[in-house]
């Protein structure tokens, strides 16, 4: 699937939706299934900030081999932003793919996005802003993370954190859960144990891979693994943020 996929080559189309409540039984804002065919989501807003975390799952999720192109869409104020890949039935996902273009994921706890079980995610001209925020935090924090054979590629994206500290409880719970995850997966890489979630801008572990070109991070402590070549400048990053924030209200 490429960014040129249009309505003629698509299955399910979701457009011009403003979603403020979960619309799936599992608590997702939008769920895409493999049976939907190549889906297109455009000009949508998923903002679930008025709902308690215990009644929510993902803002956007793809399962059972889902394939989708998502354009000009905002996912905000959810505990879990975007998840691609079905952790319960990973055998269904090897052909799954997600393309995010001109999107914003902001003010989330984690998954901005998360890719697992062999899926592929491509991000172009996206803004990932403020993950690990206290009001949406549950067990651990991260922005874009690929694991278990999945991959994420970021092109011309901005990773922006307004602050590092979200309180002692968030910090301790986050670190404890990352250490516990690594022990359970028999992953002895020290960075996977001890890197705070708010620093995990673009990372991979347990067989996942990430790559990036011309991306920007506004804090030195944000980790963008796999970045190659020159980075986007601050002026260009601010312009992209202003453009998307103004367009995706």
C-alpha positions in Angstrom: 0.0 0.0 0.0 1.3 3.5 -0.8 0.3 7.0 -0.1 -1.3 7.2 -3.6 -4.0 4.7 -2.7 -7.3 6.4 -3.5 -11.0 5.6 -3.2 -11.0 3.4 -6.3 -8.4 1.0 -4.7 -9.9 1.1 -1.2 -12.2 -0.9 0.9 -13.6 0.9 3.9 -13.5 4.7 3.8 -13.9 6.9 7.0 -13.8 10.6 6.5 -14.7 13.9 8.1 -15.6 12.3 11.4 -15.2 14.0 14.9 -15.1 11.1 17.4 -15.4 12.0 21.1 -16.6 8.6 22.4 -15.4 5.0 21.7 -17.4 3.5 18.9 -16.2 -0.1 19.1 -17.1 -2.7 21.8 -13.5 -2.8 22.9 -13.3 0.9 23.6 -11.5 2.1 20.5 -12.2 5.3 18.7 -11.6 3.6 15.3 -10.8 -0.1 14.7 -9.7 -1.3 11.2 -9.9 -5.1 10.4 -8.2 -7.0 7.7 -11.6 -7.9 6.3 -12.2 -4.2 5.7 -9.8 -4.3 2.7 -7.3 -1.4 2.2 -9.0 1.3 4.3 -8.7 5.1 3.9 -9.2 7.4 6.9 -9.0 11.1 6.3 -9.8 14.4 7.9 -10.9 12.8 11.2 -10.4 13.8 14.8 -10.4 11.2 17.6 -10.4 13.0 20.9 -11.5 10.9 23.9 -10.3 13.2 26.6 -13.7 13.4 28.4 -13.7 9.6 28.9 -12.1 7.8 31.9 -9.1 5.6 30.9 -10.7 2.4 32.2 -13.4 2.7 29.6 -11.0 3.2 26.7 -8.6 1.2 24.6 -6.9 2.7 21.5 -7.7 5.9 19.7 -7.0 4.0 16.4 -6.1 0.3 16.1 -5.6 -2.2 13.3 -6.0 -6.0 13.7 -6.2 -9.2 11.7 -4.0 -8.0 8.9 -5.5 -4.5 8.7 -4.1 -2.2 6.0 -4.9 1.5 6.0 -3.8 5.0 4.9 -4.6 7.7 7.4 -4.3 11.3 6.3 -4.9 14.6 8.0 -6.2 13.0 11.2 -5.7 13.9 14.8 -5.6 11.4 17.7 -5.6 13.1 21.1 -6.1 12.7 24.8 -6.3 8.9 24.9 -4.3 6.6 27.1 -3.2 4.5 24.0 -2.9 6.4 20.8 -2.4 4.1 17.8 -1.7 0.3 17.9 -1.1 -1.7 14.7 -0.9 -5.5 15.1 -3.0 -8.1 17.0 -1.0 -9.2 20.0 -3.5 -12.0 20.8 -3.3 -13.6 17.3 0.0 -12.5 15.7 -0.2 -15.0 12.9 -2.9 -12.8 11.3 -0.7 -9.7 11.0 2.4 -10.3 8.8 0.8 -8.4 5.8 -0.6 -5.6 7.9 0.5 -2.0 7.1 -0.3 1.5 8.3 0.6 4.7 6.5 0.2 7.9 8.5 0.5 11.2 6.6 0.0 14.7 7.9 -1.3 13.4 11.2 -1.0 14.5 14.8 -0.9 12.2 17.8 -0.7 14.2 21.0 -1.4 14.3 24.7 -1.4 10.5 25.1 0.0 8.0 27.5 1.7 5.7 25.0 1.4 4.2 21.5 2.2 7.0 19.1 2.2 4.6 17.4 3.1 1.1 18.5 3.8 -1.6 15.9 4.0 -5.3 16.7 3.9 -8.8 15.2 5.5 -8.1 11.8 3.4 -5.2 10.7 4.8 -2.2 8.9 4.2 1.5 9.8 5.2 4.5 7.7 4.9 8.0 9.1 5.2 11.1 6.8 5.0 14.7 8.0 3.5 13.7 11.3 3.7 15.5 14.7 4.0 13.4 17.8 3.6 15.7 20.8 3.4 15.0 24.5 3.4 11.3 25.3 3.5 10.0 28.9 1.3 12.9 30.1 0.0 12.4 33.6 -3.7 12.6 32.9 -3.5 9.8 30.3 -0.7 7.7 31.8 -1.4 4.1 33.0 1.5 1.7 33.1 4.3 3.0 30.9 5.1 5.7 28.3 6.5 5.8 24.8 5.9 7.4 21.4 6.8 5.3 18.4 7.9 1.8 19.2 8.3 -1.3 17.1 8.8 -4.8 18.5 8.4 -8.5 17.6 9.3 -8.2 14.0 7.5 -5.0 13.2 9.0 -1.9 11.7 8.4 1.9 11.8 9.8 4.4 9.4 9.5 8.1 10.1 10.0 10.7 7.4 9.9 14.5 8.0 8.3 14.0 11.4 8.4 16.1 14.6 8.8 14.6 18.0 8.0 17.2 20.6 7.8 17.1 24.4 6.7 20.1 26.5 8.3 18.6 29.6 10.2 15.7 31.1 8.7 15.4 34.6 5.1 14.3 35.1 5.4 13.4 38.8 7.1 10.8 40.9 4.3 8.2 40.6 4.4 8.3 36.7 8.2 8.0 36.7 8.4 5.1 39.1 5.6 3.1 37.6 7.0 3.7 34.1 10.5 2.6 35.0 9.2 -0.5 36.9 7.1 -1.6 34.0 9.9 -1.2 31.4 12.2 -3.2 33.6 9.5 -5.9 34.2 8.8 -6.0 30.5 12.5 -6.5 29.6 12.9 -9.2 32.2 9.8 -11.1 31.0 11.1 -10.9 27.4 14.7 -11.9 28.5 16.0 -8.7 27.0 19.2 -7.7 28.7 19.9 -4.5 26.8 20.4 -1.9 29.5 18.8 0.9 27.4 15.6 -1.1 27.1 15.5 -1.3 30.9 16.4 2.1 32.0 15.4 4.6 29.3 12.4 6.6 30.7 9.3 6.4 28.6 9.1 10.1 28.0 12.5 9.8 26.2 11.3 7.1 23.9 10.5 9.0 20.7 11.3 6.3 18.1 12.7 3.0 19.5 12.7 -0.7 18.7 13.3 -3.8 20.8 12.6 -7.6 20.7 13.3 -7.9 17.0 11.6 -4.7 15.9 13.3 -2.2 13.6 13.0 1.6 13.2 14.4 4.1 10.7 14.1 7.9 10.2 15.1 10.7 7.9 14.8 14.5 8.3 13.0 14.3 11.6 13.1 16.8 14.5 13.2 16.5 18.2 12.9 19.5 20.5 14.7 17.9 23.5 18.2 16.4 23.6 17.0 13.6 25.7 14.4 12.3 23.2 15.8 9.2 21.5 15.2 8.8 17.8 16.8 5.4 16.9 17.8 4.7 13.4 17.9 8.3 12.2 20.1 8.8 9.1 21.3 12.0 7.4 20.5 15.7 8.3 17.7 16.5 10.6 14.8 18.9 10.1 15.5 22.4 11.4 13.5 24.0 14.2 12.0 26.7 11.9 10.6 24.0 9.6 9.4 21.9 12.5 7.5 24.8 14.0 6.0 25.6 10.6 4.8 22.0 10.2 3.3 22.0 13.7 1.5 25.2 13.0 0.2 24.0 9.7 -1.2 20.7 11.1 -2.5 22.2 14.3 -4.4 24.8 12.3 -5.7 22.4 9.7 -6.7 19.5 12.1 -8.9 21.3 14.6 
